[in-house]
Amino acid sequence: MFFKNFSSINTLSAIFFLLFFNADSLNANLVEIKKINPTIKLDIRYATTNNFTGKIIYPSARCFLEEEVTKALDAVQKELNLMGYGLKIFDGYRPLSVQKIFWNIYPDEKYVANPAKGSKHNRGTAVDLTLIDIKSGKELKMPSGFDEFSSRAYRNYAKMKDQVAKRNCKLLEFVMKKHGFIGLTSEWWHFDYKNWKKYPIQDVSFAELKTQKPPVNKTIS
C-alpha cells in the first residue's frame, strides 16, 4: 500500500510540474527589438495618449519581445528593406497588469484579450506593426488606423475598396507569414508568432526589463 501511494504521489507531482513548470516556459527571454535590429522604427502608442485609452500607459517607448520573435522580425525587416520598405512597431510585450487595464476599458474579445485567459502580447509573442517607406519614413496606407475597433480593421474586410491599402495590407501579411507569423483576423496590424505556446504569460514591468543584458544577435539563414 505504501509503494502504491508513493507512486501516485510521484505521478501527481510530475503532472503538476509539467503544467506549471513546463521546460519550454522556463526559456522565456524578453529582449529589446532595437538591440536586435536598430533600423526597425518604433511608435509605441501606449507610451503616448494617441491610443484607444487616451492615456499614457507605458512608462517608456520601448518594445520587448521573446528573443525568437525578435530574430524573426529581423528577417522580415531585411526582406522588406530589399523592396524599399521597413517595419514600424506600435506594441510588443505587454505586462498582464496592463492587459487588465485595457479589459476594464474595452471588454470585447474581438479586439482586447480577456486577462483571465491572457494575451499573446503578455507572452511577448505578439506584435502590432505597419509598413513604412524607407526613404520618406512615412507609413504606407492601410485599411484603417491602428487600434480602430471596427470592421474596416479586418484584414479580409469585404468592402475594402482602396486597392493601395489592400495591396499594402496583403504585402505585410505575406512577408510576416513567410517568417512564422499569423495575422489576427480582426486587426490587420496584429501578428502572433507561431511558437507562442512555448512561452508563459508574464507581468514583468518595463523597469525590471531595463536591467537585462542584450543577447548575441545571430543571422537567420
Kinemage of the C-alpha trace (Angstrom):
@kinemage 1
@onewidth
@group {chain A} dominant
@subgroup {mainchain}
@vectorlist {calphas} color= white
{ca met a 1} P 0.000 0.000 0.000
{ca phe a 2} L 2.823 2.398 0.865
{ca phe a 3} L 4.521 1.911 -2.504
{ca lys a 4} L 1.204 2.267 -4.334
{ca asn a 5} L 0.529 5.621 -2.636
{ca phe a 6} L 4.107 6.729 -3.183
{ca ser a 7} L 3.753 6.026 -6.910
{ca ser a 8} L 0.516 8.036 -7.042
{ca ile a 9} L 2.168 10.980 -5.294
{ca asn a 10} L 5.054 10.901 -7.761
{ca thr a 11} L 2.614 10.832 -10.679
{ca leu a 12} L 0.690 13.832 -9.341
{ca ser a 13} L 3.934 15.706 -8.733
{ca ala a 14} L 5.057 15.042 -12.296
{ca ile a 15} L 1.736 16.317 -13.676
{ca phe a 16} L 1.965 19.443 -11.509
{ca phe a 17} L 5.493 20.110 -12.760
{ca leu a 18} L 4.516 19.719 -16.420
{ca leu a 19} L 1.539 22.041 -16.029
{ca phe a 20} L 3.173 24.817 -14.074
{ca phe a 21} L 6.894 24.491 -14.728
{ca asn a 22} L 6.963 23.483 -18.359
{ca ala a 23} L 10.578 23.341 -19.554
{ca asp a 24} L 9.791 25.413 -22.643
{ca ser a 25} L 8.153 28.080 -20.480
{ca leu a 26} L 11.336 28.424 -18.464
{ca asn a 27} L 13.089 29.552 -21.649
{ca ala a 28} L 11.272 32.910 -21.624
{ca asn a 29} L 13.733 35.649 -22.573
{ca leu a 30} L 12.311 39.087 -23.317
{ca val a 31} L 14.738 41.255 -25.258
{ca glu a 32} L 14.541 44.715 -26.771
{ca ile a 33} L 13.923 44.738 -30.525
{ca lys a 34} L 16.294 47.693 -31.009
{ca lys a 35} L 19.135 45.539 -29.650
{ca ile a 36} L 18.484 43.050 -32.465
{ca asn a 37} L 17.758 45.436 -35.330
{ca pro a 38} L 18.088 49.191 -34.662
{ca thr a 39} L 16.644 50.051 -38.102
{ca ile a 40} L 13.134 48.951 -37.080
{ca lys a 41} L 11.139 52.086 -36.248
{ca leu a 42} L 9.042 52.462 -33.112
{ca asp a 43} L 5.825 54.346 -32.454
{ca ile a 44} L 4.837 52.794 -29.128
{ca arg a 45} L 1.329 54.182 -28.872
{ca tyr a 46} L 0.690 53.173 -25.263
{ca ala a 47} L 3.617 55.369 -24.193
{ca thr a 48} L 1.572 58.306 -25.571
{ca thr a 49} L -2.026 59.493 -25.394
{ca asn a 50} L -2.529 58.543 -29.053
{ca asn a 51} L -4.277 55.243 -28.338
{ca phe a 52} L -7.794 53.957 -27.632
{ca thr a 53} L -7.488 54.675 -23.888
{ca gly a 54} L -6.452 58.300 -24.413
{ca lys a 55} L -3.921 57.832 -21.598
{ca ile a 56} L -0.189 57.195 -21.235
{ca ile a 57} L 0.037 53.564 -20.110
{ca tyr a 58} L 3.709 52.622 -20.600
{ca pro a 59} L 6.499 54.473 -18.765
{ca ser a 60} L 8.757 54.412 -21.836
{ca ala a 61} L 8.509 53.944 -25.607
{ca arg a 62} L 10.312 50.624 -25.823
{ca cys a 63} L 9.479 47.290 -27.431
{ca phe a 64} L 10.364 43.954 -25.857
{ca leu a 65} L 9.638 40.534 -27.348
{ca glu a 66} L 10.798 36.963 -26.921
{ca glu a 67} L 14.238 36.551 -28.466
{ca glu a 68} L 12.960 34.040 -31.041
{ca val a 69} L 10.351 36.573 -32.164
{ca thr a 70} L 12.874 39.419 -32.470
{ca lys a 71} L 15.041 37.293 -34.744
{ca ala a 72} L 12.068 36.524 -36.978
{ca leu a 73} L 11.252 40.256 -37.166
{ca asp a 74} L 14.879 40.952 -38.034
{ca ala a 75} L 14.474 38.634 -41.033
{ca val a 76} L 11.205 40.359 -42.010
{ca gln a 77} L 12.881 43.777 -41.846
{ca lys a 78} L 15.780 42.668 -44.032
{ca glu a 79} L 13.453 41.245 -46.672
{ca leu a 80} L 11.296 44.381 -46.703
{ca asn a 81} L 14.386 46.594 -46.996
{ca leu a 82} L 15.135 44.970 -50.358
{ca met a 83} L 11.767 46.339 -51.555
{ca gly a 84} L 12.366 49.807 -50.116
{ca tyr a 85} L 10.096 49.238 -47.124
{ca gly a 86} L 10.541 48.720 -43.405
{ca leu a 87} L 8.638 48.000 -40.196
{ca lys a 88} L 7.206 50.385 -37.638
{ca ile a 89} L 6.096 48.783 -34.357
{ca phe a 90} L 3.168 50.041 -32.285
{ca asp a 91} L 3.292 47.457 -29.490
{ca gly a 92} L 5.100 44.290 -28.418
{ca tyr a 93} L 5.307 42.670 -24.998
{ca arg a 94} L 2.568 43.932 -22.681
{ca pro a 95} L 2.510 43.191 -18.930
{ca leu a 96} L -0.583 41.327 -17.714
{ca ser a 97} L -1.394 44.218 -15.357
{ca val a 98} L -1.746 46.466 -18.433
{ca gln a 99} L -3.984 43.888 -20.099
{ca lys a 100} L -6.329 44.208 -17.133
{ca ile a 101} L -6.476 47.986 -17.631
{ca phe a 102} L -7.378 47.528 -21.299
{ca trp a 103} L -10.058 44.974 -20.469
{ca asn a 104} L -11.666 47.258 -17.912
{ca ile a 105} L -11.894 49.978 -20.560
{ca tyr a 106} L -12.973 47.841 -23.525
{ca pro a 107} L -14.140 44.299 -22.582
{ca asp a 108} L -14.663 42.956 -26.107
{ca glu a 109} L -12.669 39.845 -27.027
{ca lys a 110} L -12.793 40.701 -30.733
{ca tyr a 111} L -10.283 43.450 -30.028
{ca val a 112} L -8.976 43.062 -26.457
{ca ala a 113} L -7.930 39.722 -24.953
{ca asn a 114} L -9.540 38.775 -21.654
{ca pro a 115} L -6.788 38.924 -18.982
{ca ala a 116} L -8.315 35.836 -17.364
{ca lys a 117} L -7.014 33.944 -20.395
{ca gly a 118} L -4.102 36.238 -21.154
{ca ser a 119} L -2.991 37.817 -24.408
{ca lys a 120} L -0.177 36.673 -26.657
{ca his a 121} L 1.170 40.177 -26.054
{ca asn a 122} L 1.549 39.108 -22.405
{ca arg a 123} L 3.787 36.268 -23.597
{ca gly a 124} L 5.995 38.548 -25.669
{ca thr a 125} L 4.973 36.693 -28.829
{ca ala a 126} L 2.550 39.175 -30.424
{ca val a 127} L 3.447 42.365 -32.228
{ca asp a 128} L 1.410 45.258 -33.649
{ca leu a 129} L 3.038 46.953 -36.628
{ca thr a 130} L 2.782 48.519 -40.054
{ca leu a 131} L 4.892 49.262 -43.131
{ca ile a 132} L 6.872 52.415 -43.862
{ca asp a 133} L 8.701 53.763 -46.881
{ca ile a 134} L 12.422 53.752 -46.016
{ca lys a 135} L 13.301 56.954 -47.887
{ca ser a 136} L 10.489 59.137 -46.568
{ca gly a 137} L 9.902 57.351 -43.279
{ca lys a 138} L 6.172 57.700 -43.874
{ca glu a 139} L 3.676 54.940 -43.133
{ca leu a 140} L 2.164 53.133 -46.098
{ca lys a 141} L -1.582 53.450 -46.491
{ca met a 142} L -3.553 50.749 -44.678
{ca pro a 143} L -7.280 49.870 -44.460
{ca ser a 144} L -7.737 51.706 -41.141
{ca gly a 145} L -5.861 53.420 -38.364
{ca phe a 146} L -4.128 51.460 -35.613
{ca asp a 147} L -6.475 50.306 -32.833
{ca glu a 148} L -9.574 51.186 -34.842
{ca phe a 149} L -12.177 48.863 -33.391
{ca ser a 150} L -14.368 48.474 -36.450
{ca ser a 151} L -14.943 46.129 -39.385
{ca arg a 152} L -12.590 48.293 -41.503
{ca ala a 153} L -9.684 46.900 -39.485
{ca tyr a 154} L -10.421 43.311 -40.551
{ca arg a 155} L -7.681 42.109 -42.864
{ca asn a 156} L -10.267 40.491 -45.162
{ca tyr a 157} L -12.821 43.289 -44.979
{ca ala a 158} L -15.201 42.617 -47.880
{ca lys a 159} L -15.891 46.318 -48.555
{ca met a 160} L -12.220 47.305 -48.762
{ca lys a 161} L -12.205 49.391 -51.939
{ca asp a 162} L -8.866 51.177 -51.664
{ca gln a 163} L -6.577 48.975 -53.750
{ca val a 164} L -3.384 50.615 -52.479
{ca ala a 165} L -4.317 49.950 -48.855
{ca lys a 166} L -5.369 46.422 -49.775
{ca arg a 167} L -2.050 45.744 -51.527
{ca asn a 168} L -0.028 47.085 -48.602
{ca cys a 169} L -2.025 45.044 -46.121
{ca lys a 170} L -1.521 41.868 -48.160
{ca leu a 171} L 2.200 42.546 -48.600
{ca leu a 172} L 2.682 42.936 -44.848
{ca glu a 173} L 0.758 39.744 -44.193
{ca phe a 174} L 2.666 37.814 -46.879
{ca val a 175} L 6.136 38.685 -45.580
{ca met a 176} L 5.174 38.224 -41.929
{ca lys a 177} L 3.620 34.817 -42.647
{ca lys a 178} L 6.750 33.769 -44.535
{ca his a 179} L 8.757 34.246 -41.337
{ca gly a 180} L 6.422 32.433 -38.964
{ca phe a 181} L 3.764 34.982 -38.025
{ca ile a 182} L -0.012 34.514 -38.074
{ca gly a 183} L -2.238 37.546 -38.643
{ca leu a 184} L -5.216 38.232 -36.371
{ca thr a 185} L -8.419 38.315 -38.424
{ca ser a 186} L -9.924 41.408 -36.781
{ca glu a 187} L -6.752 43.555 -36.755
{ca trp a 188} L -4.548 43.949 -39.840
{ca trp a 189} L -1.673 45.245 -37.648
{ca his a 190} L -1.625 42.328 -35.160
{ca phe a 191} L 0.563 39.250 -35.667
{ca asp a 192} L 1.188 36.270 -33.388
{ca tyr a 193} L 4.378 34.239 -33.641
{ca lys a 194} L 3.861 30.546 -34.453
{ca asn a 195} L 5.575 29.228 -31.299
{ca trp a 196} L 3.619 31.390 -28.836
{ca lys a 197} L 2.519 28.385 -26.770
{ca lys a 198} L 6.122 27.801 -25.685
{ca tyr a 199} L 6.150 30.960 -23.593
{ca pro a 200} L 4.403 31.879 -20.325
{ca ile a 201} L 2.118 34.808 -19.600
{ca gln a 202} L 4.203 37.413 -17.787
{ca asp a 203} L 3.673 40.526 -15.699
{ca val a 204} L 7.210 41.909 -15.674
{ca ser a 205} L 7.374 45.710 -15.744
{ca phe a 206} L 9.406 47.678 -18.283
{ca ala a 207} L 11.512 48.994 -15.403
{ca glu a 208} L 12.527 45.443 -14.473
{ca leu a 209} L 13.361 44.642 -18.093
{ca lys a 210} L 15.797 47.578 -18.284
{ca thr a 211} L 18.374 45.636 -16.290
{ca gln a 212} L 18.644 42.819 -18.835
{ca lys a 213} L 21.777 42.131 -20.853
{ca pro a 214} L 21.336 42.201 -24.661
{ca pro a 215} L 21.539 38.798 -26.389
{ca val a 216} L 24.035 37.925 -29.072
{ca asn a 217} L 22.455 38.575 -32.461
{ca lys a 218} L 22.808 35.691 -34.878
{ca thr a 219} L 21.880 35.907 -38.545
{ca ile a 220} L 18.881 33.827 -39.593
{ca ser a 221} L 19.530 31.849 -42.744
